[in-house]
Amino acid sequence: MNCMKLKKLFFSCLVCIFIFVFAFADNLQMDSSVSKTTVALNETFQLTVSFTTDSKSLPDFTIPQLNDFNIYSTSQSKNISIINGKVKNTVYYVYTLSPKKMGEFYIPPFTLNYQGERYETKEIKITVEKAKTVSSVPASQTSAGNASSSTNGNLVQNNKQPVYNLDTTKAVFVQATTDKKTAYVNEKIIYTFYFYTSVNILSNPAYRGPDFSGFFIGETSQKNYRTYIKGREYVVTEVSTELFPQKPGTLTIDKAMLQVSIEDFSKMHDDFFASFFRSARAVDLATDEIKIKVLQTPADVDMIGKYNISAFVDKKQKKVDEPFDLIIKITGNGNIKTIKEPEIMLSENLKKYETSEQIIKDGEKETGKQFTTLIMPLEQGEGTIKILPMKYFDLETKITKSLPQKQIQVQIDENKDRKIQQPVAEQTIEADSTKQNQLPQNMDLSFLFKIYAIVTSAMFWKIVGLLVLLYLIIKLLLRYRAYLNKDQQKLKNKKAYRKSKKYFQKAKKAKNTKDFYENMYKGLLEYFASVLGQSAEGLTSYKIGMGLKDKNIDDNLITEVDGILEECTMFLYAKQSDNLTKQDYNKFYNKTFDILKKMP
């Protein structure tokens, strides 16, 4: 075997073992739609622009000029579904629009140049009609149980009929408040904007909020309700925003501005004739500035609030070269998004890899953050994981406290399935002068020295190591295949498994990360589609979770199901996921079937 053949064998082995990425042609679909094509002047409607592609990355685009409409708000959402047997990634951009005047107008096409191709949505016609009165708002869409204070008087909820007041100077007004005027750096403040109206609105309000300079902006919520002030009924729009001051000193929340056109009744007529003599009046409203005194927190303290910490590992039995997860949860009250990863110290026989973060929620409320760290055992024996203390400033006691140090002892066992390549004794060639003299004089012995040079070269042992690794992988695959087939027998009596079987089998044979997680995701969707009596097309993890809740499935099991679906989508669209090994696939495969076996 000459050097050229060895090189070819070497590169062939590399291709067979390490190739995980295949090129897939992007197939982009672009569309736009509206929630309604006929809208009243004082109403809003939704414009949705969607992109569907099998690419991991989605293109950016610029919204065209919408001169005839106000953009009231924007939002974005993503969805992964199966369409015609293929996994599709869809992103939706939703714009809430309000018309500026009556008539017929057009939303121009959205255009995009992507990978040398031009995409364009259709033009949409919108008909704007006369404004509807505020009194036409259904009572079911309002909440009469909310009362608060105002500079214009106390808000009192009662069952009186609306009292018409010819004086429109207080027909509409705005107000802004905060739940506190003094706070520490990173302490949560609730800023609330109120818009009160007691007359018909003839145009959608144009709202411009403060820029909240010096604050970190959290969640925003909105609600509408009716209330009475001094016998007069008002419809109230209330918008609340979480703010977290980022520096000490006095911070100013600027004025919030609102422009609106309202009905203006003449004062020259009585109540009966007033409705026949009305006109539009433009009103500019503004709140007062709000000063917030921000206090400095103690040095080296980033977390504000009150927190608890817990930590555990996900595997009971740990072996050399078989990774496990260290899960740390920090829960409590405060700015959850800014909680940092705790510092971890490991013994020499353990190695830390990447860490992922996840917000913990109770309904819509953020209650904590979870950190999941991959730990690799290097040698057998007892290993130690230390999670160092973390300081936080307790707002109740105004004292700096520390989350206690956590220490976890793990026992690492020998991995009997792991085979170590034994070094081959180096061969030496000793020239025997007496025997050399007995050889024919025309015999060329140079090839022996070439063989010696090859055997003692580093490249030769790399090739041998790769071949041994390939052999071990094949052997482990065969062993895992027998093991997994045994597990599958427990599910074969289920109708759901029969429909998803082909995808799980394809996943076992997958040679790269994308194929593995794509087939696992398809199989899971087919399985839960059968369980829920739905079609797999368009099924999402959110729908699966809601469907399982309707079937009274245990919440912990629903969380586990959501976890494996989230892991599939994460690796399907991760920018770098090619460093996964067959052991990672088998670990996820086993975890998936362990969860499915719990399904009733």
C-alpha positions as CSV (number, residue, x, y, z in Angstrom):
1,M,0.0,0.0,0.0
2,N,1.6,3.3,-1.1
3,C,1.2,6.8,0.4
4,M,-1.3,7.9,-2.2
5,K,-3.6,5.0,-1.3
6,L,-3.2,5.7,2.4
7,K,-4.2,9.3,1.8
8,K,-7.3,8.3,-0.1
9,L,-8.3,5.8,2.6
10,F,-7.7,8.5,5.3
11,F,-9.9,11.1,3.6
12,S,-12.6,8.5,2.8
13,C,-12.8,7.6,6.5
14,L,-13.1,11.3,7.3
15,V,-16.0,11.7,4.9
16,C,-17.8,8.6,6.2
17,I,-17.5,9.6,9.9
18,F,-17.7,13.4,10.1
19,I,-20.0,14.4,7.2
20,F,-23.3,15.7,8.8
21,V,-24.3,18.7,6.7
22,F,-26.2,18.4,3.4
23,A,-27.3,21.3,1.2
24,F,-31.0,21.9,0.9
25,A,-32.4,24.4,-1.6
26,D,-34.5,27.1,0.1
27,N,-38.1,27.3,-1.0
28,L,-39.5,30.7,0.1
29,Q,-43.2,31.6,0.1
30,M,-44.4,35.1,0.9
31,D,-48.0,36.2,1.5
32,S,-50.0,39.0,3.1
33,S,-53.6,39.2,4.4
34,V,-55.8,41.4,6.5
35,S,-58.4,40.6,9.2
36,K,-61.1,42.5,7.4
37,T,-61.3,44.6,4.2
38,T,-64.1,46.9,5.4
39,V,-63.3,48.9,8.5
40,A,-64.9,51.8,10.4
41,L,-62.9,55.0,10.8
42,N,-62.4,54.5,14.5
43,E,-61.6,50.8,14.3
44,T,-58.3,48.9,13.8
45,F,-57.5,45.8,11.8
46,Q,-54.6,43.4,11.5
47,L,-52.2,43.2,8.5
48,T,-50.3,39.9,8.5
49,V,-47.2,39.3,6.4
50,S,-45.9,35.7,6.4
51,F,-42.8,33.9,5.2
52,T,-42.6,30.1,4.9
53,T,-39.3,28.4,4.1
54,D,-37.3,25.2,4.8
55,S,-34.3,27.4,5.5
56,K,-32.9,27.8,9.0
57,S,-32.7,31.6,8.5
58,L,-35.5,33.9,7.5
59,P,-34.9,37.1,5.5
60,D,-35.4,40.6,6.7
61,F,-37.6,43.0,4.8
62,T,-38.6,46.7,4.9
63,I,-42.3,47.7,5.3
64,P,-43.5,50.0,2.5
65,Q,-45.0,53.4,3.1
66,L,-48.5,53.2,4.4
67,N,-49.5,56.8,4.0
68,D,-53.2,56.2,4.5
69,F,-52.9,54.3,7.8
70,N,-51.4,54.7,11.2
71,I,-49.4,51.8,12.5
72,Y,-50.8,51.2,16.0
73,S,-48.6,48.2,17.1
74,T,-46.5,45.4,15.7
75,S,-45.8,41.8,16.8
76,Q,-44.0,38.7,15.5
77,S,-44.5,35.0,15.9
78,K,-43.0,31.8,14.6
79,N,-44.5,28.4,13.8
80,I,-43.1,25.0,12.7
81,S,-45.4,22.6,10.9
82,I,-45.6,19.8,8.4
83,I,-46.8,20.7,5.0
84,N,-47.0,17.9,2.4
85,G,-44.6,15.8,4.5
86,K,-42.0,18.4,4.8
87,V,-41.1,20.5,7.9
88,K,-41.7,24.2,7.2
89,N,-40.6,27.2,9.2
90,T,-43.0,30.1,9.1
91,V,-42.7,33.6,10.6
92,Y,-45.6,36.0,10.9
93,Y,-45.3,39.8,11.1
94,V,-48.6,41.3,12.4
95,Y,-49.3,45.1,12.1
96,T,-52.3,46.7,13.8
97,L,-53.4,49.5,11.5
98,S,-56.0,52.3,11.8
99,P,-57.3,54.3,8.8
100,K,-56.8,58.1,8.7
101,K,-59.8,59.0,6.7
102,M,-62.9,57.6,5.0
103,G,-62.7,56.2,1.4
104,E,-61.1,53.4,-0.5
105,F,-57.4,52.8,-0.1
106,Y,-54.8,50.2,-1.0
107,I,-52.1,48.5,1.0
108,P,-49.2,48.3,-1.4
109,P,-47.3,45.0,-2.1
110,F,-44.5,43.9,0.1
111,T,-41.4,43.1,-2.0
112,L,-38.3,41.2,-1.1
113,N,-35.1,40.2,-3.0
114,Y,-33.8,36.9,-1.7
115,Q,-31.0,34.8,-3.1
116,G,-31.4,36.4,-6.6
117,E,-35.2,36.0,-6.7
118,R,-37.8,38.7,-6.3
119,Y,-40.9,38.0,-4.2
120,E,-44.0,40.2,-4.0
121,T,-47.3,40.1,-2.2
122,K,-50.6,41.1,-3.6
123,E,-52.1,44.6,-3.3
124,I,-55.0,44.7,-0.8
125,K,-58.0,47.1,-1.0
126,I,-59.4,48.5,2.2
127,T,-62.8,50.3,2.4
128,V,-63.0,52.8,5.3
129,E,-66.6,53.6,6.5
130,K,-68.1,56.1,8.9
131,A,-66.9,55.8,12.5
132,K,-68.9,53.7,14.9
133,T,-70.0,55.1,18.2
134,V,-68.3,54.1,21.5
135,S,-71.6,52.9,22.9
136,S,-71.6,50.1,20.3
137,V,-68.8,48.4,22.1
138,P,-70.2,45.1,23.6
139,A,-70.3,45.0,27.4
140,S,-68.6,41.6,27.3
141,Q,-65.5,43.3,26.0
142,T,-65.2,45.6,29.0
143,S,-64.5,45.1,32.6
144,A,-66.6,47.1,35.1
145,G,-64.7,45.9,38.1
146,N,-61.7,48.1,37.8
147,A,-61.5,51.3,39.9
148,S,-58.6,53.6,40.4
149,S,-57.9,57.3,41.4
150,S,-57.6,60.2,39.1
151,T,-56.9,63.9,39.3
152,N,-60.4,64.4,37.9
153,G,-62.1,62.7,40.8
154,N,-62.7,59.3,42.3
155,L,-63.7,56.5,40.0
156,V,-66.9,54.8,41.3
157,Q,-68.5,51.7,39.7
158,N,-72.3,51.7,39.8
159,N,-75.3,50.7,37.6
160,K,-76.5,54.3,36.8
161,Q,-77.4,55.1,33.2
162,P,-74.9,57.3,31.3
163,V,-75.4,61.0,32.0
164,Y,-74.9,63.2,28.9
165,N,-73.0,66.4,29.6
166,L,-73.0,69.2,27.0
167,D,-69.6,70.5,28.4
168,T,-67.0,68.5,26.4
169,T,-64.0,70.1,28.0
170,K,-63.6,67.0,30.1
171,A,-65.1,64.6,27.5
172,V,-61.6,62.9,27.1
173,F,-58.5,63.1,29.1
174,V,-55.3,61.0,29.8
175,Q,-53.3,60.2,32.9
176,A,-50.0,58.4,33.7
177,T,-48.9,57.0,37.0
178,T,-46.3,54.7,38.5
179,D,-46.7,52.4,41.4
180,K,-43.7,53.9,43.1
181,K,-41.6,57.1,43.0
182,T,-38.5,55.7,44.6
183,A,-36.8,52.5,43.6
184,Y,-33.4,50.8,43.5
185,V,-31.4,50.1,40.4
186,N,-33.0,47.1,38.6
187,E,-36.1,47.2,40.8
188,K,-39.4,46.8,38.9
189,I,-41.7,49.8,38.5
190,I,-45.1,49.6,36.8
191,Y,-45.9,52.6,34.6
192,T,-49.6,52.9,33.6
193,F,-51.1,55.1,30.9
194,Y,-54.9,55.8,31.1
195,F,-57.1,57.1,28.3
196,Y,-60.6,58.2,29.3
197,T,-63.3,59.0,26.8
198,S,-67.1,59.7,27.2
199,V,-68.0,60.7,23.7
200,N,-67.8,59.1,20.2
201,I,-64.3,58.9,18.8
202,L,-64.1,59.8,15.1
203,S,-60.6,58.6,14.4
204,N,-58.3,56.0,15.9
205,P,-56.1,57.6,18.6
206,A,-52.5,58.3,17.6
207,Y,-50.5,57.4,20.7
208,R,-46.8,58.3,21.3
209,G,-45.4,56.9,24.5
210,P,-42.3,58.0,26.4
211,D,-38.9,56.6,25.2
212,F,-38.2,55.4,28.8
213,S,-34.6,56.6,28.6
214,G,-32.5,55.1,31.4
215,F,-34.9,52.1,31.9
216,F,-34.9,48.5,30.8
217,I,-38.4,47.8,29.4
218,G,-40.2,44.6,30.4
219,E,-43.6,43.2,29.6
220,T,-46.5,45.4,28.4
221,S,-50.2,44.6,29.0
222,Q,-53.5,46.3,28.0
223,K,-57.1,46.2,29.2
224,N,-60.3,48.1,28.5
225,Y,-63.2,48.7,30.9
226,R,-66.0,51.2,31.8
227,T,-66.2,53.4,34.8
228,Y,-68.1,56.4,36.2
229,I,-66.6,59.7,37.3
230,K,-69.0,62.1,39.0
231,G,-72.0,60.4,37.4
232,R,-70.5,60.4,33.9
233,E,-69.6,57.1,32.1
234,Y,-66.1,56.7,30.6
235,V,-64.6,54.0,28.5
236,V,-61.0,53.5,29.8
237,T,-58.0,52.1,27.9
238,E,-55.3,51.2,30.3
239,V,-51.7,50.3,29.2
240,S,-49.2,49.0,31.8
241,T,-45.4,48.6,31.2
242,E,-42.7,47.1,33.4
243,L,-39.7,49.3,33.8
244,F,-36.4,48.6,35.5
245,P,-34.1,51.6,36.2
246,Q,-30.5,51.0,35.1
247,K,-28.6,53.9,36.8
248,P,-28.8,55.8,40.1
249,G,-30.1,59.4,40.3
250,T,-33.3,61.1,39.3
251,L,-34.8,59.7,36.1
252,T,-37.5,61.4,34.2
253,I,-40.3,59.6,32.3
254,D,-41.3,61.9,29.5
255,K,-44.9,63.0,28.6
256,A,-47.1,60.5,26.8
257,M,-48.9,62.2,23.8
258,L,-52.2,61.3,22.3
259,Q,-54.1,62.8,19.4
260,V,-57.7,62.0,18.7
261,S,-60.7,63.4,16.9
262,I,-64.0,63.4,18.9
263,E,-67.6,64.4,18.4
264,D,-68.3,68.0,19.4
265,F,-72.0,68.9,20.3
266,S,-73.2,72.5,20.1
267,K,-74.2,74.1,23.4
268,M,-77.0,76.1,21.7
269,H,-79.4,73.1,21.8
270,D,-81.0,71.0,24.4
271,D,-80.4,67.2,24.7
272,F,-83.0,66.2,22.2
273,F,-81.7,68.4,19.3
274,A,-78.0,68.0,20.3
275,S,-77.5,64.8,18.4
276,F,-78.4,66.6,15.1
277,F,-75.8,69.3,15.5
278,R,-72.4,67.8,15.9
279,S,-69.0,68.1,14.4
280,A,-65.5,66.8,14.7
281,R,-63.0,68.4,17.1
282,A,-59.3,67.4,17.2
283,V,-57.9,67.1,20.7
284,D,-54.2,66.9,21.7
285,L,-53.7,65.3,25.1
286,A,-50.5,64.9,27.1
287,T,-49.7,63.4,30.5
288,D,-47.4,65.0,33.1
289,E,-43.7,64.1,33.4
290,I,-42.9,61.7,36.2
291,K,-39.8,61.9,38.3
292,I,-38.3,58.7,39.7
293,K,-35.6,58.7,42.4
294,V,-33.3,55.8,41.8
295,L,-31.1,54.5,44.6
296,Q,-27.8,52.8,44.2
297,T,-27.6,49.2,45.1
298,P,-24.6,47.8,47.0
299,A,-21.4,47.1,45.0
300,D,-21.1,43.8,43.1
301,V,-24.8,43.1,43.4
302,D,-26.7,42.7,40.1
303,M,-29.8,40.9,41.3
304,I,-32.6,42.9,43.0
305,G,-35.6,41.1,44.6
306,K,-35.9,37.9,46.6
307,Y,-34.7,34.6,45.2
308,N,-34.2,30.9,45.9
309,I,-31.9,28.4,44.1
310,S,-32.1,24.7,43.5
311,A,-29.8,22.3,41.6
312,F,-29.8,18.7,40.5
313,V,-28.4,16.4,37.8
314,D,-30.6,14.5,35.4
315,K,-28.9,11.0,35.5
316,K,-28.7,8.7,38.4
317,Q,-26.0,6.4,36.8
318,K,-23.1,8.3,35.3
319,K,-20.4,6.7,33.2
320,V,-17.1,7.9,31.7
321,D,-17.6,9.7,28.4
322,E,-21.4,9.8,28.8
323,P,-22.6,13.4,29.3
324,F,-25.3,14.4,31.8
325,D,-27.1,17.7,32.5
326,L,-26.7,19.9,35.5
327,I,-29.9,21.9,36.0
328,I,-30.0,25.0,38.1
329,K,-33.2,26.9,38.9
330,I,-33.3,30.4,40.3
331,T,-36.8,31.5,41.2
332,G,-38.4,34.5,43.0
333,N,-39.5,38.1,42.4
334,G,-37.4,40.6,40.5
335,N,-36.0,41.3,37.0
336,I,-36.0,37.7,35.9
337,K,-34.5,38.4,32.5
338,T,-31.3,39.8,33.9
339,I,-30.5,36.9,36.2
340,K,-27.0,35.7,35.3
341,E,-25.6,32.1,35.1
342,P,-24.2,31.0,38.4
343,E,-20.4,30.3,38.6
344,I,-19.6,26.6,38.6
345,M,-16.5,24.8,39.9
346,L,-15.8,21.2,38.9
347,S,-13.4,18.5,40.0
348,E,-10.7,17.4,37.6
349,N,-12.6,14.4,36.4
350,L,-15.5,16.5,35.1
351,K,-15.6,19.0,32.2
352,K,-18.2,21.8,31.6
353,Y,-19.6,22.4,28.1
354,E,-22.3,24.8,26.9
355,T,-25.2,26.2,29.0
356,S,-28.7,27.0,27.8
357,E,-31.1,29.4,29.5
358,Q,-34.9,29.2,29.8
359,I,-37.4,31.5,31.5
360,I,-39.8,29.8,33.9
361,K,-43.4,31.0,33.8
362,D,-46.5,30.5,35.9
363,G,-49.2,31.3,33.3
364,E,-48.1,34.7,32.0
365,K,-46.0,35.6,35.0
366,E,-42.2,35.1,34.9
367,T,-41.2,33.3,38.1
368,G,-37.6,32.3,37.5
369,K,-34.8,31.2,35.1
370,Q,-33.4,27.7,34.5
371,F,-29.8,27.0,33.4
372,T,-29.0,23.6,31.9
373,T,-25.3,22.8,31.6
374,L,-23.8,19.8,29.8
375,I,-21.2,18.0,32.0
376,M,-18.8,15.4,30.6
377,P,-17.3,12.8,33.0
378,L,-13.6,12.2,32.0
379,E,-12.5,9.6,34.6
380,Q,-14.2,7.2,37.0
381,G,-14.4,8.0,40.6
382,E,-16.2,10.6,42.7
383,G,-16.8,14.0,41.1
384,T,-17.7,17.3,42.8
385,I,-19.9,20.1,41.4
386,K,-19.9,23.4,43.3
387,I,-22.3,26.2,42.5
388,L,-20.8,29.3,44.1
389,P,-22.9,31.7,46.1
390,M,-24.7,34.6,44.3
391,K,-25.4,38.0,45.9
392,Y,-28.8,39.7,45.7
393,F,-30.3,42.8,47.3
394,D,-33.4,41.9,49.3
395,L,-36.0,44.7,48.8
396,E,-38.0,43.8,51.9
397,T,-35.2,43.9,54.4
398,K,-32.9,46.3,52.4
399,I,-30.0,43.9,53.1
400,T,-27.6,42.2,50.7
401,K,-28.1,38.5,50.9
402,S,-26.5,35.5,49.1
403,L,-28.0,32.4,47.6
404,P,-26.3,29.5,49.4
405,Q,-23.5,27.5,47.8
406,K,-24.8,24.2,46.3
407,Q,-22.5,21.1,46.2
408,I,-23.4,17.9,44.3
409,Q,-21.4,14.7,44.6
410,V,-21.6,12.4,41.6
411,Q,-20.2,8.9,41.3
412,I,-18.6,8.2,37.9
413,D,-18.5,4.5,36.9
414,E,-16.4,2.8,34.3
415,N,-17.9,2.7,30.9
416,K,-17.5,-0.9,29.9
417,D,-18.9,-0.2,26.4
418,R,-15.9,2.1,25.7
419,K,-12.9,0.4,24.1
420,I,-9.5,1.9,24.3
421,Q,-7.1,1.4,21.4
422,Q,-4.0,-0.3,22.8
423,P,-0.7,1.1,21.4
424,V,1.0,-1.2,19.1
425,A,4.6,-2.0,20.0
426,E,7.0,-0.3,17.7
427,Q,8.8,-2.6,15.4
428,T,12.4,-2.2,14.7
429,I,14.4,-3.5,11.8
430,E,17.8,-4.8,12.6
431,A,20.1,-5.4,9.7
432,D,21.8,-8.7,10.0
433,S,25.0,-8.3,8.1
434,T,25.5,-12.0,7.7
435,K,22.0,-12.6,6.3
436,Q,22.3,-9.5,4.2
437,N,25.3,-10.9,2.6
438,Q,23.3,-14.0,1.7
439,L,20.6,-12.0,-0.1
440,P,20.9,-11.6,-3.9
441,Q,22.8,-8.5,-4.7
442,N,20.1,-7.2,-7.1
443,M,17.3,-7.2,-4.4
444,D,16.0,-3.7,-3.6
445,L,15.3,-3.4,0.1
446,S,14.1,0.3,0.0
447,F,10.4,-0.7,0.3
448,L,11.1,-2.0,3.8
449,F,12.3,1.4,4.9
450,K,9.2,3.0,3.3
451,I,6.9,0.7,5.2
452,Y,8.8,1.5,8.4
453,A,8.4,5.2,7.8
454,I,4.7,4.8,7.2
455,V,4.1,2.6,10.3
456,T,5.9,5.1,12.5
457,S,4.2,8.2,11.1
458,A,1.5,10.1,13.0
459,M,-0.8,10.0,10.0
460,F,-0.8,6.2,10.0
461,W,-2.0,6.1,13.6
462,K,-4.7,8.7,12.9
463,I,-6.0,6.4,10.2
464,V,-5.9,3.4,12.4
465,G,-7.7,5.3,15.2
466,L,-10.4,6.4,12.7
467,L,-10.9,2.9,11.5
468,V,-11.2,1.6,15.1
469,L,-13.6,4.4,15.9
470,L,-15.7,3.5,12.8
471,Y,-15.8,-0.1,14.0
472,L,-16.9,0.9,17.5
473,I,-19.6,3.2,16.2
474,I,-21.0,0.4,14.0
475,K,-20.9,-2.0,16.9
476,L,-22.6,0.5,19.3
477,L,-25.3,1.2,16.6
478,L,-26.1,-2.5,16.3
479,R,-26.3,-2.8,20.1
480,Y,-28.5,0.3,20.4
481,R,-30.7,-0.9,17.5
482,A,-31.4,-4.1,19.3
483,Y,-32.1,-2.2,22.5
484,L,-34.4,0.3,20.9
485,N,-36.3,-2.3,18.9
486,K,-37.0,-3.9,22.3
487,D,-38.5,-0.7,23.6
488,Q,-40.5,-0.2,20.4
489,Q,-42.3,-3.5,21.0
490,K,-44.0,-1.9,24.0
491,L,-45.6,0.8,21.7
492,K,-46.4,-1.4,18.7
493,N,-49.9,-2.1,20.0
494,K,-50.8,1.5,19.8
495,K,-52.4,3.0,16.8
496,A,-50.5,6.2,17.3
497,Y,-47.2,4.4,17.0
498,R,-48.1,2.6,13.8
499,K,-48.6,6.0,12.0
500,S,-45.3,7.5,13.3
501,K,-43.2,4.3,13.1
502,K,-41.7,5.1,9.7
503,Y,-40.4,8.4,10.8
504,F,-38.8,7.0,14.0
505,Q,-37.1,4.3,11.9
506,K,-35.8,6.9,9.5
507,A,-34.4,8.8,12.5
508,K,-32.5,5.7,13.7
509,K,-30.8,5.5,10.3
510,A,-30.1,9.2,10.0
511,K,-26.5,10.2,9.2
512,N,-26.7,13.8,10.2
513,T,-28.3,16.0,12.8
514,K,-30.9,17.6,10.5
515,D,-32.2,14.3,9.2
516,F,-32.4,12.9,12.7
517,Y,-34.3,15.7,14.4
518,E,-36.5,16.3,11.3
519,N,-37.7,12.7,11.3
520,M,-38.1,12.6,15.1
521,Y,-40.2,15.8,14.9
522,K,-42.4,14.4,12.1
523,G,-42.9,11.2,14.0
524,L,-43.9,13.0,17.2
525,L,-46.4,15.2,15.2
526,E,-47.9,12.1,13.6
527,Y,-48.0,10.3,17.0
528,F,-49.8,13.2,18.8
529,A,-52.0,13.9,15.9
530,S,-53.4,10.4,16.2
531,V,-53.6,10.7,20.0
532,L,-55.6,14.0,19.7
533,G,-57.6,12.9,16.7
534,Q,-56.2,15.7,14.6
535,S,-54.3,16.1,11.3
536,A,-50.5,16.4,11.6
537,E,-50.5,19.2,9.0
538,G,-50.4,22.5,10.8
539,L,-50.0,20.9,14.2
540,T,-47.7,22.8,16.6
541,S,-46.3,22.2,20.1
542,Y,-48.7,24.8,21.5
543,K,-51.7,22.9,20.0
544,I,-50.4,19.6,21.3
545,G,-50.0,21.0,24.8
546,M,-53.6,22.4,24.8
547,G,-54.9,19.2,23.4
548,L,-53.2,17.1,26.1
549,K,-54.6,19.5,28.7
550,D,-58.1,18.9,27.3
551,K,-57.5,15.1,27.8
552,N,-56.5,15.7,31.4
553,I,-52.9,14.6,30.9
554,D,-50.6,15.3,33.8
555,D,-49.0,18.8,33.6
556,N,-45.5,17.3,34.3
557,L,-45.9,14.9,31.3
558,I,-47.1,17.8,29.1
559,T,-44.0,19.7,30.1
560,E,-41.8,16.7,29.2
561,V,-43.5,16.5,25.8
562,D,-43.0,20.2,25.2
563,G,-39.4,19.8,26.1
564,I,-38.6,17.1,23.4
565,L,-40.5,19.1,20.8
566,E,-38.6,22.2,21.7
567,E,-35.3,20.3,21.5
568,C,-36.2,19.1,18.0
569,T,-37.0,22.6,16.7
570,M,-33.9,24.0,18.4
571,F,-31.5,21.6,16.6
572,L,-33.4,21.8,13.4
573,Y,-32.8,25.5,13.1
574,A,-29.6,26.0,15.2
575,K,-26.8,27.6,13.2
576,Q,-24.3,25.1,14.6
577,S,-25.4,21.6,15.6
578,D,-23.0,19.4,13.6
579,N,-20.9,18.5,16.7
580,L,-23.5,16.0,17.9
581,T,-22.6,12.4,18.2
582,K,-24.6,9.2,17.7
583,Q,-24.7,9.0,21.5
584,D,-26.5,12.3,21.6
585,Y,-29.1,10.9,19.1
586,N,-29.5,7.7,21.1
587,K,-29.9,9.7,24.3
588,F,-32.7,11.8,22.8
589,Y,-34.3,8.8,21.2
590,N,-34.4,6.9,24.5
591,K,-35.8,9.9,26.3
592,T,-38.5,10.4,23.7
593,F,-39.7,6.8,24.0
594,D,-39.5,6.9,27.8
595,I,-42.0,9.9,27.6
596,L,-44.3,8.2,25.0
597,K,-44.5,5.1,27.2
598,K,-46.0,7.3,30.0
599,M,-48.9,8.3,27.7
600,P,-52.2,6.7,28.8
